Amino acid sequence: MNAVIRKRDSSDDFYVVVSGEIPMEEGWGELRADVRHIRVETADIKADLRATNVRIDDLRKEMMEGRRETDSLIAEGRKETAALIAETREETAALIAETRKETAALIAEARKETAALFVESRKETAALFAESRKETASKFERVDAVQKELVEKIDSVRDSLSQAKIWALVLYIGLAGALLLVMAHGFKWL
């Protein structure tokens, strides 16, 4: 487009400046065509804008509905989760109580068995100690008997030694006398 619209300084009239190649009537026609074209495009843009606004409003409504649905689903999920948690807690509490009862019964049974085993073990230990005491006493009696025999033998050895000393002394005196006799004969003292 070669035409330009200008406003004068002091008046409300407009005038068109057209290049020298285009006559004035053609400039006005071209300007009108351009204005019509701009109006059509503006109308199209407005229609598109309205359609876009309608779509945006529809999307907003859908989003709000989706959000409401999501919020309701979340609320339902929370309720279901809370119910499941409560149910699980109750089941867990029941299982724990049952386990405690079973454990208490098992512990009581184990205590009874342990007490019976302790009683039996004490009886066996007492019997073993009694048997061990009898064996030890018999061994001490044998040791005492052996000790008495040794004391008697040691006393008899002492008696024998003391008799042997006397016997050795007598023999020594006899040997000394025999030696003196031999010496006296050798020196012809007798």
C-alpha positions in Angstrom: 0.0 0.0 0.0 1.4 3.3 -1.1 -1.1 5.7 0.4 -0.8 7.3 3.8 -3.5 9.1 5.8 -2.5 12.1 7.7 -4.3 14.4 10.0 -3.8 18.1 9.7 -2.6 20.1 12.6 -5.6 22.2 13.5 -8.5 20.7 11.6 -10.4 17.5 11.8 -10.1 16.8 8.1 -7.9 14.1 6.8 -6.1 14.1 3.5 -4.4 11.3 1.6 -1.0 11.5 0.2 -0.5 9.2 -2.7 2.7 8.6 -4.6 3.0 10.3 -7.8 2.5 7.3 -9.9 -1.0 6.4 -8.6 -3.9 8.7 -9.3 -6.0 9.9 -6.4 -9.1 7.9 -7.1 -7.2 4.7 -7.3 -5.5 5.5 -4.0 -8.9 5.9 -2.3 -10.1 2.7 -3.8 -7.0 0.9 -2.7 -7.2 2.4 0.7 -10.8 1.2 1.0 -9.9 -2.2 -0.1 -7.1 -2.3 2.5 -9.5 -1.1 5.2 -12.1 -3.7 4.2 -9.4 -6.3 4.2 -8.2 -5.2 7.7 -11.9 -5.2 8.9 -12.3 -8.8 7.6 -9.1 -9.9 9.3 -10.0 -8.1 12.5 -13.4 -9.8 12.4 -11.7 -13.1 11.8 -9.3 -12.4 14.7 -12.2 -11.5 17.0 -14.0 -14.7 16.0 -10.9 -16.7 16.6 -10.5 -14.9 19.9 -14.1 -15.6 20.9 -13.7 -19.2 19.9 -10.4 -19.4 21.9 -12.1 -17.7 24.9 -14.9 -20.3 24.6 -12.4 -23.1 24.5 -10.5 -21.6 27.4 -13.7 -21.3 29.4 -14.6 -24.9 28.5 -11.1 -26.0 29.5 -11.5 -24.1 32.8 -14.8 -25.8 33.4 -13.3 -29.2 32.5 -10.4 -28.5 34.8 -12.7 -27.4 37.6 -14.8 -30.6 37.1 -11.6 -32.6 36.9 -10.3 -31.0 40.1 -13.6 -31.6 41.9 -13.5 -35.2 40.7 -9.9 -35.5 41.7 -10.7 -33.9 45.1 -13.6 -36.3 45.6 -11.5 -39.3 44.5 -8.8 -38.2 46.9 -11.3 -37.8 49.7 -12.7 -41.2 48.9 -9.2 -42.6 48.8 -8.4 -41.1 52.1 -11.6 -42.5 53.7 -10.8 -46.0 52.2 -7.2 -45.7 53.3 -8.3 -44.7 56.8 -10.7 -47.6 56.9 -8.1 -50.0 55.7 -5.6 -48.6 58.2 -8.1 -49.0 61.0 -9.0 -52.5 59.9 -5.3 -53.4 59.7 -4.7 -52.0 63.1 -7.6 -54.0 64.5 -6.3 -57.2 62.8 -2.8 -56.4 64.0 -3.9 -55.9 67.5 -5.9 -59.1 67.4 -2.9 -61.0 66.0 -0.6 -59.4 68.6 -3.0 -60.4 71.4 -3.3 -64.0 70.0 0.5 -64.2 69.7 0.9 -63.0 73.2 -1.5 -65.6 74.5 0.2 -68.3 72.5 3.6 -67.1 73.7 2.4 -67.0 77.3 1.1 -70.5 77.0 4.3 -71.7 75.4 6.3 -69.9 78.1 4.2 -71.5 80.9 4.6 -74.9 79.2 8.3 -74.4 78.9 8.5 -73.4 82.6 6.7 -76.5 83.6 9.0 -78.7 81.5 12.0 -76.8 82.8 10.8 -77.2 86.4 10.3 -81.0 85.8 13.7 -81.2 84.2 15.2 -79.4 87.1 13.5 -81.7 89.6 14.7 -84.7 87.7 18.1 -83.2 87.3 18.3 -82.6 91.0 17.3 -86.1 91.8 19.9 -87.5 89.4 22.5 -85.1 90.7 21.7 -86.1 94.3 21.9 -89.8 93.4 25.2 -89.2 91.6 26.5 -87.3 94.6 25.4 -90.0 97.0 27.1 -92.6 94.7 30.2 -90.5 94.4 30.3 -90.1 98.2 30.0 -93.8 98.7 32.8 -94.4 96.2 34.9 -91.7 97.8 34.2 -93.1 101.2 35.2 -96.6 100.1 38.3 -95.3 98.4 39.2 -93.4 101.6 38.6 -96.6 103.6 41.0 -98.4 101.2 43.5 -95.6 101.6 43.1 -95.8 105.4 43.6 -99.6 105.2 46.7 -99.2 103.0 48.0 -96.5 105.3 47.6 -98.8 108.3 49.4 -101.5 106.4 52.2 -99.1 105.5 52.4 -97.9 109.1 52.7 -101.5 110.3 55.3 -102.3 107.6 57.2 -99.2 108.5 57.1 -100.2 112.2 58.2 -103.7 111.4 61.1 -102.3 109.2 62.0 -100.1 112.2 62.0 -103.0 114.5 64.1 -105.0 112.0 66.5 -102.2 111.6 66.9 -101.8 115.3 67.5 -105.6 115.6 69.9 -105.4 112.6 71.8 -102.6 114.4 72.2 -104.8 117.4 73.1 -107.8 115.3 75.6 -105.7 113.3 77.1 -104.3 116.6 77.5 -107.8 117.9 79.1 -109.0 114.6 81.4 -106.0 114.6 82.5 -106.7 118.1 82.9 -110.4 117.2 85.0 -109.4 114.1 87.1 -107.0 116.2 87.7 -109.8 118.8 88.6 -112.3 116.0 91.0 -109.8 114.5 92.6 -109.1 117.9 92.9 -112.9 118.4 94.5 -113.3 115.0 96.9 -110.5 115.8 97.7 -111.9 119.2 98.5 -115.2 117.7 100.5 -113.5 115.0 102.6 -111.6 117.6 102.6 -114.7 119.8 101.1 -113.0 122.6 99.0 -116.0 123.3 
